[in-house]
Each structure stands twice: as C-alpha cells, then as structure tokens.
Amino acid sequence: MSSEPAEDNILCGPLLRYTYIDHSKSEWHGSALVVLKGAESPTISSSHRFGSILAGKKQKGVLLLSEKGHSIWRFAIKVSLNDADQRVDYKIKTYGPGACKREASFWVPAKDDSMRILFHSCNGFSTNVKPDSFAGPALWNDVQRIHSERAFHVMIGGGDQVYSDAVRVTGPLKAWANELDPKKRAKVPFTDPLGADIDNWYFKNYCDWYSKEPFSQCAAQIPSVQIFDDHDIIDGFGSYEDRFMRAPIFLGLGQIAWKYYMLFQQHTPPQGEKHEDHSWVIGSQTGPYIREPSRSICTSLGRRIVFYGLDCRVDRTIDRICYHSTYAAMFSRLDKEIVVGETTHLILLLGVPIAYPRLVWLESLLSTYTIAPFRLLNKVFGLGGSIFNKFDGSAELLDDLNDHWCAGTHKRERNHLVQRLQEFSEQKQVRITILSGDVHLACVGRFFSKANLAIPQNKDPRYMVNIVSSAITNAPPPTTIANILNKRNKLHHLDRHTDENLMDLFFQNPDGKPNTVNRTTLPSRNYCIITEHAGLTANDGPANGLENGDMGIAKQVKGGVDHPSALAPQNGTTRQYSLDISIRAEINPKDPDGKTTAYGFTIPALER
C-alpha cells in the first residue's frame, strides 16, 4: 500500500530582493528568500549568460530564523553586468520530507543603463472592503503581461505591502479591540500567550499573502525594494495619542510586526546583522514605539538614478514624522552617493504624499468639541462604531489625517524638508522625484518656481513631482471623495519662490469616456511605471531628433493617455535622460486580467 506523497515543504517563496549595484565592479547584488517546514538547509543554483559564457553557481542558504517547526532562509545572489540586459535563471531545491524545487528568472540591466521601475503601494484589502467587489489582486496580471513584453528590473513597494488590520477583527486582538473604553484597552497586558498568538497570526498573514497568485509570481520574478507603512503593522500605528501608543498591546504588536517586516520584506534578521547590507541607512536613535532604530534604504537604480526610501514609520509620533538625526543621515548619505554630472535623478520614497490637497478644515472639525457628544454615545452605548477607531477613541479618519505631511502638527517639518530638498537639487544638479502611496487613488502633486520667475522646467531646481500611485490591490475611495480632493486643489504658496498644486492628467476615465469633472485625482486601482530615456528608441537603437532647448514652465505641464510617456516601459519621450512616467489605472475591477489604461507625462533631467 503506497503512502500519499508529502506536501511541498516550501511554505512561502521564493521572494526576490534587490540591494545594490557595485558600479566599480559592475556587479548586481540581491537575495532570494524561502520559508520552509522544518529546518533542513535548502540550496540555490543560478545561471546567466556573460557574453558567450554561461556563468552560475550553487550555494546553501543563510538561516535567518528557525522556530515553531519552520525556518526562513536567505540566498545571496551576485550577477556580473555586461553591455546588455540579462536574464538570470535560478532554482531553489529543498530536502527532507516534502522535498521540492522552485524555478524562476529575473532580469538585470546593462551596466551603463538605468533600471525599468515598477512602483506600487497598498497591496492588500482593508477589513471593511468586500473582496467580491473586485477580481482579487488582478492588476498583478497586468504587471505580468507587461513584464513578459519588456521586463522590469525592480519593483518598489511604497508601503502597506501586506494588510495586518484583521488581527483586531478576526485575529487574536478581537476581544481587545471590542472593548469600548479606550482607557481600559490601554491597560490590557501583553501576556506571553497573547504574544505567541499574535506572532503566529503575523507569520501566517505574511505566508498567505506572499503566496497568493498572481502577486507571488511577480515577487519571484521582479526583485523588490520596500519600505513599510502603518498597515504593515496596524492601521494608524504611530499617529495615535502617546498614552495609547505606549499601551502594552501596541508596544508588543509593534515589535512582532517589525520582526516579520524585516524577515519577509528585507531578508534581514529583526535585530540586524554584524555586517549590515550596504544599502541600509540606520538611524542613530531608537524609535518611541518600535524599539529599534529607523532603517532607510539608499541604493542605485542603475547608472544614473539614485533611490532613497525614507523610513517614516519608526520615528513617528502624533507630532513628528522623523528625528532630525534621521534627516541628517539621509542628506549625508545622498551627498556621498550623488555625483554631479553623473547622477541625473534622485527618486525619494515617502509612504504618505507630501504634495497633496489640504484637509485642515476636516482635521479641525474632527479634533474639536463638536464631536464630543458622539464620542460619549460611542463609549456608553457603542453607537457610531464606524465613526470612531478601535484604539484611542478619536474619530476614525483622524489617524489618517494625522499621518499626512500637511497635517497641522507636521506642516513645519514638511516645509523644511521640501526646502532642503530644493537646495540639495540645485547644489547637486539632480532632479528629485518623490514617490508616495497610502491614499488609494492616483494623482500627481508638484512643487515649482512661481510663474513670474519664468524658469523653464528643465532648469527649475524647485520642480519636484510627487507621484502618488495607490492602491494596486485595495479599494479606491468613492468618486465623491476624489471630487472633494479635486475641489481642494488650490495653488498653494510654499514660500516666496515656490508654488504647489496637482497636475491635470486624467482627461478621460479608464473606460475611455471623457472626464470633465475631475482631472487631478483618479479613484481607480493603479500602479506606476518609470523608465529613463537614455537616447535610444523603443527598439534600443539610437534615437533621431532628440529634443533640446528650453521647455515651458512647470505650472503648464499636463499629461494624459495621448502623451508619449504613457508608452512606458517603452521609450516615449524624446528628451535624453528624462523620465517617462506611466500610471496604469484599472479599467474594470471585475476583470481578472486586470487590464489598464495608461496616463503619461515626462519629468526632465535638471539642466544648467
């Protein structure tokens, strides 16, 4: 009598991570991660063609964690770059009961090229979303289709790569969250049994989501660079009142969320390593609620683009986003990494938009005594449960507003950062572009020199675009909310030299119908493609008629479906070293193919 074959012993993976390129040696560095049942060491073999030679090797993994019958393994991957894109094939083999193989491939850029970039955020569903309203995480099918035609070299995760909010709805914190009195919730102890249950929940949540198709295919084929945000921990973490953030449950939960963020997203032990990855920029101060230093990421995205992912969560309190020392470390590292005359673009990742319509009026309303009677009814009778959050009893929207750079408590910090970035841009002659997610819609904010200064956008160091692409999976807000934000799109004055507003981009809806109401904020699931025009055509041949001369002022810039940059990752623009930006918005949320409409615009390099 034959026995049933054992199930595969791979619980999750492989997951790819990109770390850095050593340009002095033309070497690409990254890693693959797998989660196994048991603790027997797996192996990886990788191969790529270097000229006419097939290069490759076999190695064992590094054990990052072994507990509760499972183990997490990291494999370092190093690839020698040459004069053209290369496909790298790899195979992971496991041993013991359930032994199996996983095979996949990824692409690395030519040694003198910049990367083709995918940017996404909010890759999961909130607890109040009915998944049946959507065809699952279908936009990853669209990503797969484009990747098969012209491969991405890296995907940047802008926060909320997983959603952990269900820990308080169906998970081990359900009873705690259902306690109506916030003061009683704040006193609940974080016991060892509860901590073990929460730890198991976060581990399973990561394994389940990172194994979900079609996202899991992309995670095995496109190396990632990721920075976390609140939902990777729990909704609003860091933006509640200090006395509630210091509650035992919050402090314990934060450490567990950090543990699995570091393991699954960063391929790093939660306590760090003796020899840290070259791409890390580690803070000098410990966070107030996650008792770890912040971990930002600085790396190159090919020859001419530097990337900086600023950790805006570990330092965060209700009245601070980052420590002064965290900003100082960022500018110190960027000063070393960005070379005048060689680096053309700095891409800065801030999880929450920094150029976004003001909602100060709503923030003031939700913070005043006008809402106090409703809070009392909620506490005594449980009325209006959806209006108030489950943690400190404040209005449900208030933690989201407190998270924003434009919140009253963060405005000075925000303006100072923007002005420092403008000074840095002029000093280093580098164009700065900001990526953000969080808000579940697409829009493009921008800072630029005042129109009366008549500075062409290609020579304007104050011209900084904030690409907001969210969410690739989560539900968009109602159209009425997007329209309210559009109405709040005023021309704001940062200082006497700089204005800011949202770009007109969405002149038609994803279904092709004209859009005459709201051309600045699009409430559709979306992601973003970024490519550099290096002076080549879409077929990689020399481009004729490269655009030269001064462009119009930044305030006049618009985009749309007919803009050449919508073709990205194919080259669209004809201006050398500019960035083609293509925001891909879902046409039909019920379509399992996740087909999208592309909206394009161009960001020029900063010229003298």
C-alpha positions in Angstrom: 0.0 0.0 0.0 1.6 3.3 -1.1 1.5 6.3 1.1 0.4 9.8 0.0 3.3 11.9 -1.2 4.3 14.6 1.3 3.2 18.2 0.6 5.8 20.6 -0.6 7.8 21.8 2.3 8.0 25.4 1.0 5.5 27.5 2.9 6.3 30.7 1.1 8.6 32.0 -1.7 10.8 32.4 -3.4 10.8 36.2 -2.8 13.4 38.4 -4.5 15.0 41.5 -3.1 17.4 43.9 -4.8 20.1 45.5 -2.7 22.7 47.4 -4.7 25.0 47.6 -7.7 28.7 47.8 -7.2 29.5 50.0 -10.2 33.2 49.7 -9.7 32.9 46.0 -10.4 29.7 46.1 -12.5 28.1 43.6 -10.0 24.4 43.4 -9.2 23.6 42.2 -5.6 20.4 40.9 -4.3 18.8 37.9 -2.5 16.1 35.3 -2.6 14.1 34.2 0.5 12.1 31.0 1.2 10.1 29.8 4.2 10.2 26.1 4.9 8.6 23.5 7.1 11.4 22.0 9.1 15.0 23.3 9.3 16.9 21.3 6.7 19.1 23.6 4.6 17.9 24.2 1.0 20.2 25.2 -1.9 20.0 27.6 -4.8 21.7 27.4 -8.2 21.6 30.4 -10.5 22.9 30.9 -14.0 23.2 33.8 -16.5 25.0 34.3 -19.8 28.0 36.5 -19.6 28.9 37.2 -23.2 29.2 33.7 -24.7 29.9 32.1 -21.3 27.2 30.6 -19.2 28.0 31.6 -15.6 26.5 30.2 -12.5 27.0 28.6 -9.1 25.3 26.5 -6.4 25.2 27.5 -2.7 23.5 26.9 0.6 21.2 29.4 2.3 21.8 31.5 5.4 19.3 30.6 8.2 17.6 33.8 9.4 15.0 32.2 11.8 14.1 28.7 13.0 11.2 28.3 15.4 7.8 26.6 15.8 8.6 24.0 13.2 9.5 26.4 10.3 12.6 28.1 9.1 13.4 31.2 7.0 16.4 31.1 4.6 18.2 33.8 2.6 20.3 33.2 -0.5 22.7 35.9 -1.7 22.7 36.4 -5.4 25.5 38.2 -7.3 25.4 38.9 -11.1 28.2 40.4 -13.3 26.6 43.0 -15.5 27.6 43.5 -19.2 26.6 45.6 -22.1 23.0 44.3 -22.4 20.1 43.2 -20.3 20.5 39.7 -18.9 18.0 37.1 -17.8 19.1 35.3 -14.6 17.6 31.8 -14.1 17.6 30.4 -10.6 16.4 27.2 -8.9 15.8 26.5 -5.2 15.9 22.9 -4.1 14.7 21.7 -0.7 15.4 18.4 1.1 13.8 16.1 3.6 10.0 15.4 3.8 8.2 17.3 1.1 11.4 18.0 -0.8 10.7 20.1 -4.0 12.1 22.6 -6.5 11.1 26.1 -7.4 12.4 27.6 -10.6 12.1 31.2 -11.8 14.0 34.0 -13.5 14.6 37.7 -13.3 16.3 40.4 -15.3 19.2 42.8 -14.6 20.1 45.9 -16.5 23.1 46.6 -18.7 26.0 48.0 -16.7 25.6 51.5 -18.1 21.8 51.6 -18.1 19.2 52.7 -15.6 16.5 50.3 -14.5 13.0 49.9 -15.7 11.0 50.5 -12.5 7.6 49.4 -11.2 6.1 51.3 -8.3 3.2 50.1 -6.3 1.6 50.5 -2.9 -1.3 49.3 -0.7 -1.1 45.7 -1.8 -4.0 44.2 0.2 -7.6 44.7 1.3 -8.8 46.7 4.2 -11.1 44.9 6.7 -14.1 46.9 5.5 -13.7 46.0 1.8 -15.7 43.3 0.3 -13.2 41.3 -1.9 -16.1 40.1 -4.1 -16.3 43.6 -5.4 -13.0 43.0 -7.2 -11.4 40.3 -9.2 -8.8 39.9 -6.4 -5.3 41.4 -6.8 -5.8 41.4 -10.6 -3.5 44.3 -11.5 -0.6 41.9 -10.9 -1.8 40.1 -14.0 -1.3 43.3 -15.9 2.1 43.7 -14.4 2.9 40.1 -15.5 1.8 40.9 -19.1 4.0 44.0 -19.4 6.9 42.2 -17.7 6.8 39.5 -20.3 7.0 42.1 -23.1 9.7 44.3 -21.6 10.9 43.1 -18.3 11.1 45.3 -15.1 14.4 45.3 -13.3 13.0 46.3 -9.9 9.7 46.9 -8.1 9.4 49.5 -5.4 6.9 48.9 -2.6 5.7 52.2 -1.2 4.2 50.8 2.0 1.3 48.5 3.0 2.8 45.6 1.2 0.6 43.5 3.4 -2.5 44.4 5.5 -2.4 43.4 9.1 -5.6 45.1 10.3 -7.5 41.9 10.5 -5.5 41.0 13.6 -8.1 43.1 15.5 -11.2 41.9 13.6 -10.8 38.1 13.2 -7.4 37.6 14.9 -6.2 37.4 18.5 -6.8 41.1 19.2 -10.6 40.9 18.5 -11.7 40.9 22.2 -9.2 43.7 23.0 -10.5 45.8 20.1 -14.1 45.3 21.0 -13.6 46.8 24.5 -15.5 50.1 24.2 -13.5 52.1 26.7 -10.1 53.3 25.3 -8.7 53.7 28.8 -9.4 50.1 29.6 -7.9 49.0 26.3 -4.7 50.9 27.1 -4.3 48.9 30.3 -4.7 45.4 28.9 -1.4 43.5 29.5 0.7 41.9 26.7 1.0 38.4 28.0 3.3 35.7 26.7 0.3 33.5 25.4 -1.2 36.5 23.7 2.2 37.5 22.2 2.6 33.9 20.8 -0.9 34.1 19.2 -0.1 37.4 17.6 3.3 36.2 16.4 1.6 33.2 14.8 -1.0 35.4 13.2 1.5 37.8 11.6 3.6 34.9 10.3 0.6 33.2 8.7 -0.6 36.5 7.3 2.7 37.1 5.5 2.9 33.5 4.2 -0.7 33.6 2.9 -0.4 36.9 1.2 3.0 36.4 -0.3 1.9 33.0 -1.7 -1.3 34.5 -3.3 -1.4 34.4 -7.1 -0.6 36.4 -9.2 1.4 38.5 -6.8 3.5 35.6 -5.7 4.7 35.1 -9.3 5.8 38.7 -9.6 7.6 38.5 -6.2 9.6 35.6 -7.6 10.4 37.3 -10.9 11.0 41.0 -10.1 13.5 42.0 -7.3 11.9 44.4 -4.8 12.9 47.3 -2.7 10.4 48.1 0.0 9.7 50.5 2.9 6.8 49.7 5.3 3.9 51.9 6.4 1.2 51.6 9.0 -0.9 48.8 7.6 2.2 46.5 7.5 1.9 47.0 11.3 -1.7 48.0 12.1 -3.8 50.9 10.9 -2.5 54.3 12.1 0.5 53.0 14.0 2.4 55.9 15.4 -0.3 58.5 14.8 -2.4 58.0 17.9 -2.0 59.8 21.2 1.2 59.0 23.0 -0.5 57.4 26.1 -2.3 54.9 23.8 0.7 54.2 21.6 2.6 53.3 24.8 -0.1 50.7 25.8 1.4 47.3 26.3 -0.6 45.8 23.4 0.7 48.4 20.9 4.3 48.1 22.0 4.2 44.3 21.8 2.4 44.2 18.5 4.9 46.8 17.0 7.9 44.5 17.8 6.2 41.5 16.2 5.2 43.4 13.1 8.8 44.7 12.9 10.1 41.1 13.1 8.2 39.9 10.1 8.7 43.1 8.1 12.4 42.7 8.4 12.3 39.0 7.6 9.9 38.9 4.7 10.4 42.3 3.1 14.0 43.0 3.9 15.5 39.4 4.1 17.2 40.5 7.4 17.1 39.3 11.0 14.9 41.7 13.1 17.9 42.5 15.3 20.1 43.3 12.3 23.4 41.7 11.4 27.1 42.2 12.3 27.9 43.0 8.7 24.9 45.1 7.5 23.8 45.4 3.9 25.5 48.3 2.1 22.1 49.8 1.2 21.0 50.4 4.8 21.0 53.8 6.4 20.4 53.0 10.0 19.1 55.7 12.4 21.2 56.8 15.4 18.1 56.9 17.8 15.6 54.3 18.9 12.0 54.7 17.8 9.5 55.6 20.6 7.1 52.7 20.0 9.1 50.2 17.9 12.2 50.0 20.0 14.6 49.8 17.0 16.5 52.5 15.0 14.9 53.5 11.8 16.1 51.7 8.6 16.0 53.8 5.4 17.4 52.4 2.1 19.8 54.1 -0.3 20.8 52.4 -3.5 21.2 53.0 -7.2 18.7 52.0 -9.8 21.2 51.7 -12.5 23.9 54.0 -13.7 22.2 57.5 -13.4 19.4 57.1 -10.8 19.8 57.1 -7.0 17.0 55.8 -4.9 16.3 56.7 -1.2 13.5 55.1 0.8 13.0 57.2 3.9 11.7 55.2 6.9 8.8 57.4 8.0 7.3 55.0 10.5 9.8 54.0 13.2 10.5 57.6 14.4 6.8 58.7 14.1 4.6 60.2 16.8 1.5 62.2 16.5 3.6 65.4 16.2 6.8 64.1 14.5 7.5 62.1 11.4 11.3 61.7 11.6 14.0 62.7 14.0 16.4 65.5 13.0 19.1 62.9 13.0 17.3 60.7 10.5 17.1 63.6 8.1 20.8 64.5 8.7 21.7 60.9 7.9 19.7 61.0 4.7 21.4 64.1 3.4 24.8 63.0 4.5 24.4 59.7 2.6 22.9 61.4 -0.5 25.8 63.8 -0.6 28.2 60.9 -1.0 26.1 58.9 -3.4 25.0 61.6 -5.8 27.8 62.7 -8.2 27.4 66.0 -10.0 27.5 65.3 -13.8 26.8 61.6 -13.4 23.6 61.2 -11.3 20.6 62.7 -13.2 17.7 61.7 -10.9 17.1 61.1 -7.2 13.9 59.1 -6.5 12.8 59.6 -3.0 10.2 57.3 -1.4 7.9 58.8 1.2 5.0 56.5 2.0 2.5 59.3 2.5 2.0 62.1 -0.1 3.8 65.3 0.6 2.2 67.4 -2.2 -1.5 66.8 -1.7 -4.7 68.8 -1.2 -5.1 70.3 2.3 -7.7 68.8 4.6 -7.0 71.1 7.6 -10.8 72.0 7.8 -11.7 68.3 8.3 -8.8 67.8 10.7 -10.0 70.8 12.8 -13.6 69.5 12.8 -12.7 66.0 14.0 -10.4 67.4 16.7 -12.9 69.9 18.2 -15.5 69.6 20.9 -18.3 69.4 18.2 -17.7 65.7 18.0 -17.5 65.1 21.8 -21.2 64.2 22.3 -20.9 61.5 19.6 -17.8 60.1 21.3 -19.8 59.8 24.6 -22.6 57.9 22.9 -20.0 55.6 21.4 -18.3 54.9 24.8 -21.6 54.3 26.7 -23.8 52.6 24.1 -21.4 51.6 21.3 -23.2 53.9 18.9 -21.4 55.2 15.8 -18.9 52.4 15.9 -17.6 53.0 12.4 -17.0 56.7 13.2 -14.5 56.1 15.9 -11.4 54.0 15.7 -10.7 50.9 17.9 -7.7 52.3 19.7 -7.8 55.7 21.3 -11.5 56.6 20.6 -10.7 59.5 18.3 -12.6 60.0 15.0 -11.8 57.2 12.6 -10.4 59.5 9.9 -8.2 61.4 12.3 -5.3 58.9 12.3 -5.2 59.1 8.5 -5.1 62.9 8.7 -2.5 62.9 11.4 -0.4 60.7 9.2 -0.3 63.3 6.5 2.6 65.7 5.9 0.1 68.5 5.5 -1.4 67.9 9.0 -1.1 70.9 11.3 1.4 69.1 13.6 3.7 68.2 10.7 3.5 71.3 8.4 6.7 72.9 9.6 8.6 69.7 9.4 7.2 69.1 5.9 8.0 72.6 4.6 11.6 72.4 6.0 12.2 69.1 4.2 10.9 70.4 0.9 13.1 73.5 1.1 16.1 71.4 2.0 15.4 69.1 -1.0 15.2 72.1 -3.3 18.5 73.4 -2.1 20.1 70.0 -2.5 18.7 69.7 -6.0 20.3 73.0 -7.0 23.6 72.1 -5.3 23.9 68.7 -6.9 22.2 69.5 -10.2 19.9 66.5 -9.7 16.2 66.2 -10.4 14.3 65.0 -7.4 11.1 63.0 -7.8 9.0 61.8 -4.9 7.0 58.5 -4.8 4.1 58.0 -2.4 1.1 55.7 -1.9 -1.3 55.4 1.1 -4.4 57.3 -0.2 -5.9 54.7 -2.6 -6.1 56.9 -5.6 -3.7 58.2 -8.3 -2.6 61.9 -8.6 0.5 63.9 -9.3 1.4 66.7 -6.9 4.2 69.1 -7.7 6.3 71.9 -6.4 7.7 74.5 -8.9 9.1 78.0 -9.1 6.5 80.8 -9.3 5.3 81.5 -12.8 6.6 85.1 -12.7 10.2 83.8 -12.4 9.8 82.3 -15.8 12.2 79.4 -15.2 11.9 76.6 -17.7 11.0 73.3 -16.0 14.2 71.6 -17.3 16.2 74.3 -15.4 14.0 74.6 -12.4 15.5 73.0 -9.2 12.3 73.7 -7.3 10.4 71.5 -9.8 9.7 68.3 -7.8 7.0 65.9 -8.8 5.2 63.8 -6.2 3.8 60.7 -8.0 1.0 59.2 -5.9 0.1 55.7 -7.0 -2.2 53.8 -4.8 -3.6 51.2 -4.5 -2.6 48.2 -6.6 -5.0 46.0 -4.7 -7.1 47.8 -2.1 -10.4 49.5 -2.9 -10.3 53.1 -4.2 -12.4 55.8 -2.3 -15.8 56.8 -3.6 -15.8 59.2 -6.5 -17.3 61.9 -4.3 -14.2 61.8 -2.1 -11.9 62.1 -5.1 -14.0 65.0 -6.3 -13.8 66.8 -3.0 -10.0 66.5 -3.1 -10.0 67.9 -6.6 -12.0 70.9 -5.4 -9.4 71.4 -2.7 -6.7 71.6 -5.4 -5.7 75.2 -4.9 -2.5 76.9 -5.9 -0.6 76.9 -2.6 2.4 79.0 -1.8 5.2 77.1 -0.1 7.3 80.3 0.2 8.0 83.4 -1.8 9.7 81.4 -4.6 7.6 78.1 -4.7 4.1 77.2 -5.6 2.4 73.8 -5.5 -0.7 72.1 -6.9 -1.9 68.9 -8.6 -1.3 68.2 -12.3 -4.1 67.9 -14.8 -3.7 64.3 -16.0 -7.0 62.4 -16.2 -8.8 64.0 -19.2 -10.6 60.7 -19.7 -11.7 57.9 -17.5 -10.1 54.5 -17.7 -13.1 53.2 -19.7 -12.3 55.8 -22.4 -15.2 58.2 -21.6 -14.3 61.9 -21.3 -13.7 63.2 -17.8 -14.9 66.8 -17.4 -15.4 66.8 -13.7 -12.1 65.8 -12.0 -8.8 65.7 -13.9 -6.4 65.6 -10.9 -7.4 62.6 -8.7 -8.4 59.2 -10.1 -10.3 56.8 -7.8 -9.2 53.6 -9.6 -6.8 50.8 -8.6 -3.4 51.6 -10.2 0.3 51.2 -10.3 3.2 53.2 -11.9 5.9 52.5 -14.4 9.1 54.7 -14.5 11.8 54.5 -17.2 14.7 56.7 -18.2 15.1 57.8 -21.8 18.8 57.2 -22.4 18.9 58.4 -26.0 17.5 55.2 -27.5 14.3 54.3 -29.4 11.9 51.7 -28.1 13.9 49.1 -30.1 17.1 50.1 -28.3 18.6 51.8 -31.4 19.9 55.3 -31.5 17.2 57.9 -31.4 17.0 60.6 -34.1 15.8 64.1 -33.3 16.4 64.2 -29.6 14.6 67.1 -28.0 16.8 70.1 -26.9 16.1 73.6 -25.9 14.2 75.1 -23.0 10.8 73.7 -22.1 7.7 75.6 -20.8 7.4 76.5 -17.1 6.4 73.6 -14.8 3.0 75.1 -14.0 1.9 74.5 -17.6 2.8 70.8 -17.6 -0.1 68.4 -18.3 -0.3 64.7 -19.3 -2.8 62.1 -20.3 -3.4 59.0 -22.4 -2.1 60.6 -25.5 1.2 61.7 -24.0 4.1 59.7 -25.5 5.3 58.7 -22.0 2.2 56.6 -21.5 4.0 54.0 -23.6 6.5 53.2 -20.8 8.3 50.9 -20.3 8.8 51.6 -24.0 10.5 54.9 -24.6 8.1 57.6 -25.2 9.7 61.0 -24.7 12.5 62.3 -27.0 14.4 64.2 -24.3 17.5 62.5 -23.2 17.8 61.4 -19.5 14.2 62.4 -18.8 11.9 60.0 -17.0 8.8 58.5 -18.7 6.0 58.2 -16.2 3.1 55.9 -17.0 0.3 55.5 -14.4 -1.7 52.3 -15.2 -5.3 52.6 -13.9 -7.7 49.6 -13.8 -10.5 49.7 -16.4 -12.9 47.1 -14.9 -12.5 45.9 -11.3 -14.3 42.7 -12.1 -11.9 41.8 -14.9 -9.5 39.1 -13.7 -6.9 40.1 -16.4 -6.6 43.5 -14.6 -6.3 45.4 -17.9 -5.4 49.1 -17.5 -5.4 52.5 -19.2 -2.1 54.3 -19.3 -1.7 58.0 -18.4 1.7 59.5 -19.2 3.9 62.6 -18.5 7.6 63.4 -18.6 10.0 64.6 -15.9 13.1 66.2 -17.4 16.5 66.0 -16.0 17.8 69.2 -14.3 19.9 71.1 -16.8 22.1 74.1 -16.2 
